[in-house]
Amino acid sequence: MSAKSVPGRPLTRAATRPTDRRAALRRLAADLAIALAAVAAAAVALLLGDATAAHAAVPGPVLAADSVEAVVNNIRTWLFALLGAVATLFLTIGGLRLMWANGDPGEAEKGKAALKSAAIGYALALLSPLIVTVVAGWVK
């Protein structure tokens, strides 16, 4: 497959070597996967790296939480983190799909739908403390 130059448009490198573009996309996808794995590992370390584990050697009954309020606070924290992580994943996927659409309206719509899902996820993450508080009020 040979690339032809169009009058008024310079011949781009991607047009001359389509395999270079594919390789660049693969490298970008690999870099993105590494970055997402690093962010996930940091989030897990932040959430699980609590200093209360040092008290586990104390003999006696082991309780997960002292009160219902502590359980509600833990649920609120985990819900916020989980919804934020999923929304960030959808934001990244939507942005990449929109960027790689190259004029394809179907792919552009899929990217926009993923961005809408990310916006809904962030809204739910911001509302999660309120939701957990309302549910905790029902339980009492």
N, C-alpha and C positions, 0 to 999 in steps of 0.2 A: 504494500500500500504506500503510495507516494503522496506527499503533500504538495498541493499546488498553491502558489501565492495568488491572492485576489488583489486586483489593482486597488490601491488605497489602504490596504491592510497588510501590515508586516506579518511575515511567517513566524509564528510563535514556536517556542521550543516544544511545548506540549503537542502541537500539531505535527511536529516532525518525528517525535518519539512517544507514541502512546504508552509504551511499556514503562517509560520514566514516570509518567503520571500515575500509573497503577502502583508502581513501587513507592512513590511518594505518599500515596493514600494509605498503603499498607503500613509504612513507617509511622504516619500520623495516627493511624488506628492503634498501633502497638504502643506508641507513646501515650495516647489517651487512656488505654487500658492500664498502663503502669501508673499513671497519675491517679486514676480512679481507685486503683488498689491501694495506693499510698494514702489517699484521703480516707478510705474505708478503714484501713489499719489504724490511722490516727484517731478516727472517731471511736473505734472499739477500745483503743488504749485509754482515751479520755473518759469514756463511760465506765470501763471496768477497772481503771487504775485508782480505785478508791482506797483510802488509807484505813478503812474500817476492817479490811481483811486481816490486819495484824492482830486483831483481838479474837480471832477464831480459836486460838489455842487455850482460851479460858475454859476450864471444865464446867459442865452444867448443860442445861438444855439450850439448844441452838435455835434461836428464833430469827426468822427472816426479817421481820419488822416489829417495832415496838407497839405501833398503833395503826389504826386504819388510815390516819392522815399520812403516815410515812408510806404506806402502800400506794395511796393516791398520788403522792408526790413522785414516787418512783415510776408509776404508770405514766404520769404526765411527762416526765423527762424522757422516757423511752419512746413515747408516742411522738413527741416533738422531734426527737432525733431521727426516728424512722421515717416520718413524713418528710422531713427536710432532706434526707438522703435520697429518697425516691423522687422527690420533686427536682432535685438537682440532677439526677440521672436523666429524667425526662427532658429537662431543659437542655442538657448536653446533647442528647439524641436528637431533639427537635432542631437545635441549631445546626448540627452536622448535616441532617437531612435537608434542611433549607439551603445550606451552603453547597451541598453536592447535587442539588436538583438540576442544575444546568439547563434551566428553562422547561423542565418536564413538569407540567402542572399537577400530575398525580403525586409525584414525590414532594412538590412544594406544599400540597394540601396535607400530606402525611406529616411533614415537618411542622406546619401550623397547628395541626391537631395535637402533636406532642407538646408544643409550646403552651397550648391552652390547658393541657393536662398538668403541665408543670405549674401554671398559675393557680389552678385549682388545688394542687398539692401544697403549694406555699400558703394559700389561704387557710386550708385545713390545719396546717402546722401552726399557723399563728392563732387559730381558734381552738387548738387542742387543749390548752389550759382551761378555757371556758367549758368545753365539752366535758372534760373529766370532772370539773367542779360540779356541773349540773348532775352528772351521773352519780357522783358521791353524795349529793344532796338527796337523791332518790333512795340510796341505799340506807341512809341513816334513819 
